[in-house]
Amino acid sequence: MFSRLFRGGRGQGEGGRGRGQGNKPGSGPGGNCVCPKCGFKTPHVAGQRCTDIACPKCGTHMVKE
């Protein structure tokens, strides 16, 4: 057990994807970016995080729907 702890035996999830790489809500290329303040929606662009986009109406950072 001692050797397993120091050889990377922990933290790997199903299929060897590692920690935090599961199917999270809002992950993936589709969907919309939504402003949490005013509700403005725009289609999500693959490769660009919604949190990096400012709402064109009120300037608040968008979130993934």
C-alpha positions as CSV (number, residue, x, y, z in Angstrom):
1,M,0.0,0.0,0.0
2,F,2.9,2.4,0.8
3,S,4.3,2.1,-2.7
4,R,0.9,2.6,-4.3
5,L,0.4,6.0,-2.5
6,F,3.7,7.4,-4.0
7,R,3.5,5.9,-7.4
8,G,0.3,7.7,-8.6
9,G,-2.1,4.9,-7.8
10,R,-4.6,7.2,-6.3
11,G,-6.7,9.9,-7.9
12,Q,-7.5,8.1,-11.1
13,G,-11.1,7.8,-11.9
14,E,-13.0,5.5,-14.2
15,G,-11.2,4.9,-17.5
16,G,-8.0,6.5,-16.4
17,R,-9.3,10.1,-16.9
18,G,-8.0,11.3,-13.5
19,R,-9.7,13.5,-11.0
20,G,-12.2,16.1,-12.0
21,Q,-12.6,15.0,-15.6
22,G,-16.0,13.5,-15.5
23,N,-19.2,14.5,-17.1
24,K,-20.0,17.8,-15.4
25,P,-23.2,19.7,-16.1
26,G,-22.5,22.4,-18.6
27,S,-19.4,20.8,-20.0
28,G,-19.0,20.1,-23.7
29,P,-19.1,22.1,-26.9
30,G,-22.8,22.8,-27.2
31,G,-25.2,24.9,-25.1
32,N,-25.4,28.6,-24.4
33,C,-23.6,31.2,-22.4
34,V,-26.0,33.0,-20.1
35,C,-25.7,36.2,-18.1
36,P,-26.6,35.5,-14.4
37,K,-27.6,39.1,-13.8
38,C,-29.8,40.1,-16.8
39,G,-30.5,36.7,-18.5
40,F,-29.0,37.5,-21.9
41,K,-28.1,34.3,-23.8
42,T,-25.7,33.7,-26.6
43,P,-24.5,30.4,-28.3
44,H,-21.4,28.9,-26.7
45,V,-18.3,29.0,-29.0
46,A,-16.2,25.8,-28.8
47,G,-12.8,26.5,-27.3
48,Q,-13.9,29.7,-25.5
49,R,-15.0,29.7,-21.9
50,C,-18.2,31.5,-21.1
51,T,-16.6,33.0,-18.0
52,D,-14.2,34.9,-20.2
53,I,-17.1,36.6,-22.0
54,A,-18.6,39.8,-20.7
55,C,-22.4,40.3,-21.2
56,P,-22.9,42.9,-24.0
57,K,-25.9,44.3,-22.1
58,C,-24.6,44.7,-18.6
59,G,-20.9,43.7,-18.6
60,T,-21.3,40.8,-16.1
61,H,-19.3,37.7,-16.9
62,M,-21.4,34.9,-18.5
63,V,-21.8,31.4,-17.2
64,K,-22.4,28.1,-19.1
65,E,-26.0,27.0,-19.3
